Amino acid sequence: MKRKDGSKSAMRNRAPVYQGSSTPKVKWIGKIERLAWGGLGVGREEDGRLILLSAPLALFPGEEVEADVRWKARHGEGEVLRWQTSDKRRAPSGCPVARLCGGCDLWEAGSHAPDLKKLMVEDLLRRQLPDMLDWAWRPAPPEAKRHRIQLHWGNRTLGFHRRKSHSIVPVQACPAAHAVLSAAMPRLQEALEEGALPSRPQRWELATGTPAEHVFAVMEDGRAWRLEPDGWHPTTDPITHTFQNATLRHRAGGFFQVSAPWAMTAFRQTFEEWDVRGNTLFDLYGGVGLFSGLLQDRFQSSVLVESEPHAVAWAKKNFESLGIAGPCHATDAADWIEDGLGEPEDVILVDPPRAGLSPAFTEKLRTAKAGTLILVGCDGAAFCRDVKRLAPEWRLENLAVLDLFPMTPHVEFVGRLKPC
Ligand SMILES: C[S@@+](CC[C@H](N)C(=O)[O-])C[C@H]1O[C@@H](n2cnc3c(N)ncnc32)[C@H](O)[C@@H]1O
């Protein structure tokens, strides 16, 4: 390890002993040993203490960096300031505000971003599910773009939140978003500046369907406008997503997969590979019925459970238009589920929010009688915890990790579990 002035003597004095809630920031220069789950680079102090480093433009293992580090009781945490050496795969960023914007972390990894994400997943699995040696990685194709983006308007500026801050980075376009959303950003800015749309400071969502034709702008209170050649028009129309001749609709501003066409392809491929089929699909935390729709030709019926009333209303309409037999329940999945859910020919699919399964819900799942359980999770750590909690009764047979959130460290875990 080198000193900042280039001398090679040890920097032991740069790692002060933890003395309370906050220690001063110190400069640290060293090598990124590996990438950890969550996108952090791992460095090591001479005495063996680990340092977790974040960086705006991707970190490659082996790179030497200079960072500001604060020491905690047993480890350091810091932010990379500059690179002393850089990996030859590092590429010019495709986004002009990549260093400032809090939206993406991996722009300078370019086409190698999925490789870095795979390393992060490997790190998590090595520690949390060490027996899961055989798993499928589905990297995002270059055309996978966001069909929903969250913008912020304040101080007459439209943009994204600055990295680790709530201030706004002004943006005119976003290369991670679908081109129609990117092109709509100056139109939204113009309408807010002119007062053609409510101009109080707040969050705005821009969203489009599949294929990406119409653009919707949605305010925090749920009111929506559709972009037409002459400007923004109030609308209550749904957003539509068509995949393999099946169309799903949802309220503008409601939940749907962010990179919708790529997500639908990746899930469908995964289910086909595992030959997921059966009598009844229990689509729990089902949203507007994405999984019931994707799997409609593989089940006799679906039972959807979802707590958000607007989503359930659209799920019912989607079931009707797709000809899916079965009820859609507007309730808390943990209140709805009973002991012994399903029969051996049935499949339970659970896709909870980021925090994963509650202990009470997990206990009910452990008594389920269905022959297959599919667990979907957008936080890998919560997913691994839930797999371990289910382990006495359910064994993880297949795991696929889908790169549904390109240029960020986030991924989607999908597991197929069988009764033990
Ligand atoms: C990750 S989203 C998945 C939605 C759907 N499976 C999809 O992929 O489009 C999680 C869903 O769970 C719903 N949800 C959150 N808490 C819930 C609860 N306690 N009971 C039932 N649904 C819930 C949310 O409204 C959201 O639609």
The ligand as an SDF file (V2000), in Angstrom:
LIG
                    3D

 27 29  0  0  0  0  0  0  0  0999 V2000
  -42.7250   -6.3640   -6.2190 C   0  0  0  0  0  0  0  0  0  0  0  0
  -44.3920   -5.9210   -6.4930 S   0  0  0  0  0  0  0  0  0  0  0  0
  -44.8700   -7.2680   -7.5200 C   0  0  0  0  0  0  0  0  0  0  0  0
  -46.1310   -7.1000   -8.3020 C   0  0  0  0  0  0  0  0  0  0  0  0
  -46.3430   -8.1450   -9.4180 C   0  0  0  0  0  0  0  0  0  0  0  0
  -46.0150   -9.4810   -8.9960 N   0  0  0  0  0  0  0  0  0  0  0  0
  -45.5370   -7.7700  -10.6520 C   0  0  0  0  0  0  0  0  0  0  0  0
  -44.4410   -8.2980  -10.8740 O   0  0  0  0  0  0  0  0  0  0  0  0
  -46.0180   -6.8880  -11.4010 O   0  0  0  0  0  0  0  0  0  0  0  0
  -45.1020   -6.2880   -4.9570 C   0  0  0  0  0  0  0  0  0  0  0  0
  -46.5960   -6.0960   -4.9040 C   0  0  0  0  0  0  0  0  0  0  0  0
  -47.0450   -6.4650   -3.5900 O   0  0  0  0  0  0  0  0  0  0  0  0
  -48.0860   -5.5790   -3.1940 C   0  0  0  0  0  0  0  0  0  0  0  0
  -48.1260   -5.6550   -1.7240 N   0  0  0  0  0  0  0  0  0  0  0  0
  -47.3670   -4.9890   -0.8280 C   0  0  0  0  0  0  0  0  0  0  0  0
  -47.6620   -5.3860    0.4270 N   0  0  0  0  0  0  0  0  0  0  0  0
  -48.6260   -6.3300    0.3080 C   0  0  0  0  0  0  0  0  0  0  0  0
  -49.3270   -7.1220    1.2380 C   0  0  0  0  0  0  0  0  0  0  0  0
  -49.0880   -7.0160    2.5420 N   0  0  0  0  0  0  0  0  0  0  0  0
  -50.2290   -8.0210    0.7960 N   0  0  0  0  0  0  0  0  0  0  0  0
  -50.4800   -8.1270   -0.5400 C   0  0  0  0  0  0  0  0  0  0  0  0
  -49.8540   -7.3970   -1.4750 N   0  0  0  0  0  0  0  0  0  0  0  0
  -48.9310   -6.5160   -1.0660 C   0  0  0  0  0  0  0  0  0  0  0  0
  -47.6720   -4.2520   -3.7770 C   0  0  0  0  0  0  0  0  0  0  0  0
  -48.7940   -3.3960   -3.9150 O   0  0  0  0  0  0  0  0  0  0  0  0
  -47.0740   -4.6720   -5.1240 C   0  0  0  0  0  0  0  0  0  0  0  0
  -48.0660   -4.6880   -6.1180 O   0  0  0  0  0  0  0  0  0  0  0  0
  1  2  1  0
  2  3  1  0
  2 10  1  0
  3  4  1  0
  4  5  1  0
  5  6  1  0
  5  7  1  0
  7  8  2  0
  7  9  1  0
 10 11  1  0
 11 12  1  0
 11 26  1  0
 12 13  1  0
 13 14  1  0
 13 24  1  0
 14 15  1  0
 14 23  1  0
 15 16  2  0
 16 17  1  0
 17 18  1  0
 17 23  2  0
 18 19  1  0
 18 20  2  0
 20 21  1  0
 21 22  2  0
 22 23  1  0
 24 25  1  0
 24 26  1  0
 26 27  1  0
M  CHG  2   2   1   9  -1
M  END
$$$$
